[in-house]
């Protein structure tokens, strides 16, 4: 009789379980990190907001980027979006240049930066990390990503540890010596428009004076000709 009671109790328990939704947490399983499904979309929104804030100069001085945005910045810089942004700015600048009535004294000057304005350094970052000079520094804290980024990263935040990657001036200087930086296409078109309108062209760069010859070589090889002055640090 006792055996029959035990059998009936087990049968009822089995029937009860069969009507419950399956819950994998009831079963033993390996320890794994579960990533929230919304994390990717949340990070995309956060990084887009951060980028717009930087571009609009609404964030004030900053030295680091959010850790979650490293891949976002890489995708932006190497994708079509960055190219479209460059083209839009160059086109607007060309429209403005055509509205300027130049004086007869020949003193109307258009000033260009060199790195990431006329010349692209993306080939360098393809070898040394994908974040541009002023972005190539990001920091993790021992407790994970601070503030609102912790919510976006979810379980991933638990795996983050303190790390700092700093832009390497020496490595970049070695790359500059190769004089192989390609032209930014939209900037080259703007450069040619400005010169055709009669502006003098001054080039201003943070490169050191001892890099003048390789900078001149690189600019000429990239298609930039006949500037009026090249000012180095």
Secondary structure, DSSP 8 states (H G I E B T S, - for coil): -HHHHHHHHHHHHHHHHHTS---GGGS---------TTHHHHHHHHHHHHHHHHHTT-S-S-----GGGHHHHHHHHHSHHHHHHHHHHHHHHHHHHHH----TTS--EEEEESBTTTB--HHHHHHH-SS-TTT---B-BTTBS-THHHHHHGGGGGG----B----HHHHHHHHTT----B-HHHHHHHHHHHHHT-EEEEE-SS-GGGHHHHHHHHHHHT----SEEE--
